[in-house]
Amino acid sequence: MTKLEALKLAKGSVNELARILDISHAAISQWDDKKIPLLREYQINEINADRVAALNTGRKFIGIELDANYFAIAQDRIAKAQAALL
């Protein structure tokens, strides 16, 4: 995952991505533009992974999220998973 792809999940905001991942703005600024650290990529990919897994196995799910940014990330991942199933 590139730094730009990671930032898209946080609407282009380094501060928001730092908040989502519970790390500092400075830490993100140190990432290579072409490849983010594997641990952070894993963290990003795990956001709402259970919902995507439910789609992949034909199960229903209920999603509850108070944070609008996490909700947007979930919507994007779910839409991609649904498109892949078609």
Buried (B, 14 or more C-beta within 10 A) or exposed (E): BBBEEBBEBBEEBBEBBBBBBEBEEEBBEEBEEEEBBEEBBEBBEEBBEEBBEBBEEEEEEEEEBEEEBBBBBBBBBBEEBEEEEE
